Amino acid sequence: MDLFSAKRQAALNRVQPLAVRMRPRSLDEFAGQRHFLGPGKLLRRLLDADRLSSAIFYGPPGTGKTTLAQIIANHTRAAFEAVNAAGVGVKEVREILQRARDRLEEDGRRTVLFLDEIHRFNRAQQDVLLGDVENGIVILIGATTENPFFSVNSPLVSRSQIFQFEPLSEEDIAELMRRALADTERGLGRFHATIAEDALSFLATTSDGDARRALTALEVAVLSQLDCTEQVGNTGSAAKAPIQITLEVAQDSIQRKAIVYDGSGDEHYDAASALIKSMRGSDPDAVVYWLARMLEAGEDPRFLARRIAICAAEDVGNADPMALVLANAAAQVTMLVGLPECQLPLAQAAIYIACAPKSNASAMAIWTAGSDVKNGRTLPVPRHLRDTHYRQAGRLGHGEGYQYAHDAPDGIVALDYLGVEKTYYVPTDRGHERVMAEHLERFKKLRAGAGGTASDATP
């Protein structure tokens, strides 16, 4: 590095945020993602052998996607090119691909192309990559916060390993902050700052698995306690006195907790799925958490009201018919009062469903019948059940043999209402369905005792 390059780098270091300066330089420094980077795991084996194939790094911000790509750049023998999809077009990508072909022909070296925010490319732009990825001209590493199965072309996905990055654990976040406080070269060590355990725990929890957010808050906590004369940048002099980061300082140094929620993508559907499955699984505490999380993130309460009503019908059904009544009432009140008050009826209905006895017998009945309608023989309406409102219906035999159930002593007559022997509704022995099952058994016995000529009527 020449003198001018060194000066430029020094100037850059002075303005770089702590999160950038503290980026791991090796796999040993990398925190989290042990499910694919731990000893013997797939990506670790590929990197150790320098046999990386095309991959897509998928996960929330601050979990190490870009950092891992930079580590790969420092360790691979292949050429490395990095671009952000938000700042380049097809022309620039074609130029990179041409350089990769030239490089392969000249010295046999392959090229690793890191494409950050790959979801920003539309389908046509992504198609430009396909041929060279398929032929091995470039090894593509795409990074995205969005589900690649929705945001990346299927041919690219099928030719890539998908590595899903998870939010860092609180222990990992805390260790990164300790490392930053101790590091005198890249971190905050020259300030001799110390942090209380409750403050460290608070930042680790509130950062929600985002290392960048935690380190930014830590840097704010330190720099905000310096005199103006002491804030001379990363390469300047140390603070005059030790700095203590208390819980109060930590709370002031981090922004309000950001709830990762996109409203129409993974977070939306994952949270909705968790809410529904928690109601079905009879866990009211989980139910109110997922409900509160979605409301806090700005979810449309009408969407939540619809999901709660569907769950009442599908997962409670006739085991407790009041569940659907309450869910419907909650939906109506939601439309009437709106936010924030509508969270109350929504919570009431969702908790009621979670605590109610469960049955999917009604849902199974309509699903099975629907399958028969779509895939089986179309059943004719039995003649004794056919419409008789017009005068000539009797000439066709319509209504012949029909018996009005209310005229029977027990309100039950021996009629065939379907035309074939088939059972769709099988009530459980839970909640009100136990009573319904008893009624059905009694109806069956009454029909058998009544005998019947109409049950033999011609369809």
C-alpha positions in Angstrom: 0.0 0.0 0.0 1.5 3.4 -1.0 1.5 6.5 1.2 -1.6 8.0 -0.4 -3.5 4.7 -0.1 -2.6 4.5 3.5 -3.8 8.0 4.1 -7.1 7.3 2.4 -7.6 4.1 4.4 -6.8 6.0 7.7 -9.4 8.6 6.8 -11.9 5.9 6.0 -11.2 4.2 9.3 -11.9 7.4 11.2 -15.5 7.7 9.8 -16.4 4.0 9.6 -19.1 3.0 12.2 -18.0 0.5 14.8 -20.2 -2.2 13.2 -18.1 -1.9 10.0 -14.7 -1.7 11.8 -15.5 -4.8 13.9 -16.6 -7.0 11.1 -15.0 -10.5 11.5 -11.9 -11.1 9.4 -12.0 -14.9 9.6 -14.4 -17.7 10.1 -13.1 -18.1 13.7 -14.2 -14.6 14.5 -17.6 -15.1 12.9 -20.5 -15.3 15.3 -23.6 -17.4 14.9 -24.9 -19.5 12.0 -23.4 -22.6 13.5 -26.0 -24.7 11.8 -24.1 -24.4 8.5 -20.7 -22.9 9.6 -20.0 -25.0 12.6 -17.2 -27.6 12.5 -18.1 -30.3 9.9 -21.1 -28.4 8.6 -21.8 -28.0 4.9 -20.7 -24.4 4.2 -17.7 -24.7 6.5 -16.5 -27.8 4.6 -16.9 -26.1 1.3 -15.0 -23.0 2.4 -12.2 -25.0 4.1 -11.7 -26.9 0.8 -12.2 -23.7 -1.3 -14.9 -25.6 -3.2 -17.6 -23.1 -2.9 -20.6 -23.5 -5.3 -23.3 -20.9 -6.1 -25.2 -20.0 -2.9 -27.9 -17.7 -1.7 -27.6 -16.2 1.8 -31.0 -15.4 3.1 -31.9 -13.9 6.4 -32.7 -10.7 8.4 -30.4 -7.7 8.6 -27.3 -7.8 10.8 -26.8 -11.5 10.8 -23.6 -11.6 8.8 -24.5 -12.2 5.1 -22.3 -9.5 3.7 -19.6 -10.1 6.3 -19.4 -13.8 5.4 -19.1 -12.8 1.7 -16.1 -10.6 2.6 -14.5 -13.4 4.5 -14.9 -15.6 1.5 -13.3 -12.8 -0.6 -10.3 -12.8 1.6 -9.8 -16.5 1.6 -10.8 -17.9 -1.8 -8.2 -18.4 -4.6 -10.9 -17.3 -7.1 -11.3 -13.8 -8.2 -14.0 -11.9 -6.2 -16.3 -9.2 -7.5 -19.0 -7.6 -5.4 -21.9 -5.4 -6.4 -25.2 -4.2 -4.9 -28.2 -5.0 -7.0 -29.7 -1.6 -6.1 -26.9 0.2 -7.8 -26.1 -1.7 -11.0 -28.0 -2.6 -14.1 -27.7 -5.3 -16.7 -24.9 -3.5 -18.5 -22.6 -3.6 -15.4 -23.5 -7.3 -14.8 -22.7 -8.2 -18.4 -19.3 -6.5 -18.0 -18.5 -8.5 -14.9 -19.5 -11.7 -16.6 -17.3 -10.9 -19.6 -14.3 -10.3 -17.2 -15.1 -13.6 -15.6 -14.9 -15.4 -19.0 -11.7 -13.6 -19.9 -10.2 -14.5 -16.6 -11.1 -18.2 -17.0 -9.5 -18.3 -20.5 -6.4 -16.4 -19.5 -5.3 -18.1 -16.2 -8.0 -20.6 -15.4 -9.3 -18.7 -12.4 -13.0 -18.8 -11.7 -14.9 -15.7 -10.4 -17.0 -15.4 -7.3 -19.7 -12.8 -7.9 -21.3 -11.4 -4.7 -24.6 -9.8 -5.5 -26.0 -8.1 -2.4 -29.7 -7.5 -2.3 -30.3 -9.8 -5.2 -34.1 -9.5 -4.7 -33.7 -5.9 -6.1 -33.1 -7.4 -9.5 -36.2 -8.2 -11.5 -36.7 -11.5 -13.3 -35.2 -10.3 -16.6 -32.1 -8.9 -14.8 -31.7 -12.2 -12.9 -31.9 -14.1 -16.2 -28.7 -12.5 -17.4 -26.8 -14.4 -14.8 -28.3 -17.8 -15.5 -26.2 -19.0 -18.4 -22.8 -18.2 -16.8 -23.9 -19.6 -13.4 -25.1 -22.8 -15.1 -21.9 -23.2 -17.0 -19.7 -22.5 -14.0 -18.2 -19.3 -15.4 -19.1 -17.5 -12.2 -19.9 -18.7 -8.7 -22.9 -16.6 -7.6 -23.4 -15.6 -4.0 -26.6 -13.7 -3.6 -27.7 -12.0 -0.4 -31.3 -11.2 0.4 -33.6 -10.4 3.3 -36.5 -11.8 1.3 -37.5 -15.4 0.8 -35.5 -16.5 -2.3 -38.2 -19.0 -3.3 -40.4 -15.9 -4.0 -37.9 -13.2 -4.9 -35.3 -15.1 -7.0 -35.8 -16.9 -10.3 -36.5 -20.6 -9.9 -33.7 -21.6 -12.2 -31.2 -19.6 -10.1 -32.6 -21.1 -6.9 -32.3 -24.6 -8.3 -28.7 -24.1 -9.1 -27.8 -22.6 -5.7 -27.4 -23.8 -2.1 -29.8 -21.9 0.2 -28.3 -20.9 3.5 -30.8 -19.3 5.9 -29.2 -17.0 8.4 -30.9 -16.8 11.8 -30.9 -13.8 14.2 -27.9 -14.0 16.5 -28.4 -15.3 20.0 -28.2 -12.9 22.9 -25.0 -14.6 24.0 -23.4 -14.0 20.6 -24.5 -10.4 20.6 -23.1 -9.9 24.1 -19.8 -11.5 23.1 -19.5 -9.2 20.1 -20.0 -6.1 22.3 -17.4 -7.3 24.9 -15.0 -7.9 22.0 -15.6 -4.4 20.7 -15.0 -2.8 24.1 -11.7 -4.6 24.5 -10.4 -4.1 21.0 -7.9 -1.2 20.9 -7.2 -1.5 17.2 -10.6 -1.5 15.7 -13.0 -1.2 18.6 -13.5 1.0 21.6 -10.7 -0.3 23.8 -8.8 3.0 23.9 -11.7 4.6 25.7 -11.4 2.1 28.7 -15.2 1.8 28.7 -17.0 -0.7 31.0 -20.5 -1.9 30.8 -22.9 -3.0 33.5 -24.2 -6.5 33.1 -27.8 -5.3 33.1 -26.9 -2.8 30.4 -25.1 -5.5 28.3 -28.1 -7.8 28.7 -30.5 -5.0 27.7 -28.7 -4.2 24.5 -28.3 -7.8 23.6 -32.0 -8.4 24.0 -33.3 -5.2 22.4 -31.1 -5.5 19.3 -33.2 -8.6 18.4 -30.4 -10.6 17.0 -29.0 -7.8 14.8 -25.3 -7.3 15.5 -25.1 -4.1 13.6 -27.8 -2.5 15.7 -26.2 -3.7 19.0 -22.7 -2.3 18.0 -24.2 1.0 16.8 -25.9 1.4 20.2 -22.7 0.5 22.0 -20.8 3.1 20.0 -23.4 5.7 20.8 -23.3 4.9 24.5 -19.5 5.4 24.5 -19.2 8.5 22.3 -22.1 10.3 23.9 -20.1 10.4 27.1 -17.0 12.0 25.6 -16.2 15.7 25.6 -16.1 17.2 22.2 -12.3 17.4 22.4 -12.1 13.7 23.0 -14.2 12.7 20.0 -11.3 12.7 17.5 -12.2 9.5 15.6 -11.0 5.9 15.7 -7.3 6.8 15.5 -7.3 9.7 17.9 -6.4 9.8 21.6 -8.1 7.9 24.3 -10.7 9.3 26.7 -9.5 11.2 29.7 -11.5 9.1 32.2 -13.0 5.7 32.1 -16.6 5.5 30.8 -19.3 3.5 32.5 -22.2 2.3 30.4 -25.2 1.9 32.8 -28.6 0.6 32.1 -30.0 4.1 31.8 -27.2 5.0 29.3 -27.9 1.8 27.3 -31.6 2.6 27.2 -31.0 6.1 25.9 -28.5 4.8 23.3 -30.7 2.4 21.3 -33.7 3.3 19.3 -37.1 1.9 19.9 -37.2 -1.8 19.2 -37.8 -2.3 15.5 -40.2 -5.1 14.7 -39.1 -6.9 11.5 -42.3 -7.3 9.6 -42.9 -6.7 5.9 -46.7 -7.0 5.8 -46.8 -9.2 2.8 -43.8 -11.5 2.8 -42.3 -14.1 5.1 -42.7 -12.3 8.4 -46.4 -11.6 7.7 -47.2 -15.2 6.9 -44.9 -16.7 9.5 -46.5 -14.6 12.3 -50.0 -15.4 11.0 -49.2 -19.1 10.9 -47.9 -18.9 14.5 -51.0 -17.2 15.7 -53.3 -19.7 14.1 -51.3 -22.7 15.3 -51.2 -21.3 18.8 -55.0 -21.0 18.9 -55.3 -24.5 17.5 -52.7 -25.7 20.0 -54.6 -24.2 23.0 -51.8 -21.8 24.2 -53.5 -18.5 25.1 -50.1 -16.9 26.1 -48.6 -17.6 22.7 -51.8 -16.4 21.1 -51.7 -12.9 22.7 -48.0 -12.6 22.0 -48.3 -13.2 18.3 -51.4 -11.1 18.1 -49.7 -8.2 19.9 -46.6 -8.5 17.7 -48.6 -8.3 14.5 -50.7 -5.4 15.7 -47.6 -3.6 16.9 -46.0 -4.1 13.5 -48.9 -2.4 11.8 -50.9 -5.5 10.6 -54.4 -4.7 9.4 -56.7 -5.8 12.2 -59.3 -6.9 9.7 -56.9 -9.5 8.4 -56.5 -10.7 12.0 -60.2 -10.8 12.6 -60.7 -12.9 9.5 -58.0 -15.4 10.6 -59.5 -15.6 14.1 -63.0 -16.3 12.6 -61.6 -19.0 10.3 -59.9 -20.7 13.2 -63.0 -20.6 15.2 -64.9 -22.5 12.5 -62.1 -24.8 11.5 -60.5 -25.8 14.8 -63.3 -25.4 17.3 -66.4 -25.9 15.3 -69.3 -27.4 17.1 -67.2 -28.4 20.1 -68.0 -24.9 21.2 -70.3 -23.0 18.8 -69.9 -19.8 20.8 -66.3 -19.5 19.5 -67.6 -18.5 16.1 -70.2 -16.2 17.5 -67.5 -14.4 19.6 -65.1 -14.3 16.6 -67.8 -12.7 14.5 -68.6 -10.2 17.2 -64.9 -9.3 17.4 -64.8 -8.8 13.7 -67.8 -6.5 13.8 -66.4 -4.5 16.7 -63.1 -4.2 14.9 -64.8 -2.6 12.0 -66.8 -0.3 14.3 -64.1 1.0 16.6 -60.8 0.4 14.8 -57.3 0.7 16.4 -56.2 0.8 19.1 -59.4 -0.4 20.9 -60.1 -3.2 18.6 -57.1 -5.1 20.1 -59.4 -5.9 23.0 -62.2 -7.8 21.2 -59.6 -9.5 19.0 -57.6 -10.7 22.1 -60.8 -11.8 23.8 -61.9 -13.9 20.8 -58.5 -15.3 20.2 -58.0 -16.3 23.8 -61.5 -17.9 23.9 -60.7 -20.0 20.9 -57.4 -21.1 22.4 -59.2 -22.2 25.6 -62.1 -23.8 23.9 -62.4 -27.6 23.3 -61.2 -28.4 19.8 -62.8 -30.2 16.9 -62.2 -30.1 13.1 -65.0 -32.5 12.4 -67.0 -29.8 10.5 -64.0 -28.8 8.5 -63.2 -32.5 7.6 -66.8 -33.0 6.6 -66.9 -30.2 4.1 -63.4 -31.0 2.8 -64.2 -34.6 2.2 -67.6 -33.8 0.6 -65.9 -31.2 -1.6 -63.4 -33.8 -2.7 -66.2 -36.2 -3.6 -68.0 -33.5 -5.5 -64.9 -32.7 -7.6 -63.6 -36.2 -8.1 -66.5 -38.6 -7.7 -69.7 -39.4 -9.5 -72.3 -36.6 -9.4 -75.2 -37.8 -7.3 -78.7 -37.0 -8.5 -81.1 -35.5 -6.1 -83.5 -38.2 -4.8 -87.0 -37.8 -6.3 -88.7 -37.4 -3.0 -86.5 -34.4 -2.2 -86.9 -32.6 -5.5 -88.6 -29.3 -5.9 -92.4 -29.4 -6.1 -93.3 -25.7 -6.2 -94.7 -25.9 -9.8 -98.0 -27.7 -10.6 -96.6 -30.3 -13.1 -93.9 -31.5 -10.7 -96.1 -34.4 -9.5 -96.3 -35.8 -13.1 -92.5 -36.3 -12.9 -92.8 -38.1 -9.5 -91.0 -35.2 -7.7 -91.8 -35.1 -4.0 -93.5 -38.5 -4.1 -92.9 -40.2 -0.7 -91.6 -37.2 1.1 -92.5 -37.0 4.7 -92.6 -33.8 6.7 -90.3 -34.4 9.7 -92.3 -32.2 12.1 -95.4 -34.4 11.7 -93.5 -37.4 13.2 -93.8 -37.8 17.0 -90.1 -37.5 17.5 -89.4 -35.2 14.6 -87.6 -38.0 12.8 -88.7 -39.9 9.7 -87.0 -42.7 7.8 -85.9 -40.9 4.6 -82.9 -41.2 2.5 -81.5 -37.7 2.1 -78.4 -38.5 0.0 -79.0 -41.5 -2.2 -75.9 -43.4 -1.1 -74.5 -44.7 2.1 -71.9 -42.1 3.1 -70.8 -40.5 6.4 -69.1 -37.1 6.2 -69.7 -35.7 9.7 -68.1 -37.6 12.5 -68.4 -35.6 15.7 -65.8 -35.9 18.4 -66.5 -36.6 22.1 -65.2 -33.1 23.1 -67.4 -30.2 24.3 -70.8 -29.7 22.7 -70.0 -32.3 20.0 -70.4 -35.0 22.6 -74.1 -33.9 22.9 -74.4 -33.8 19.1 -73.0 -37.3 18.8 -75.6 -38.5 21.3 -78.4 -36.8 19.2 -77.1 -38.4 16.0 -77.1 -41.8 17.6 -80.6 -41.3 18.8 -81.7 -40.2 15.4 -80.2 -43.3 13.8 -82.2 -45.5 16.2 -85.4 -43.6 15.6 -85.0 -44.0 11.8 -84.4 -47.7 12.2 -87.4 -48.0 14.4 -89.6 -46.0 12.1 -89.0 -48.2 9.1 -89.8 -46.5 5.9 -91.0 -46.9 2.4 -89.6 -43.5 1.4 -86.0 -44.6 2.1 -86.4 -47.0 -0.8 -87.7 -44.3 -3.2 -86.1 -44.3 -6.6 -83.4 -41.7 -7.0 
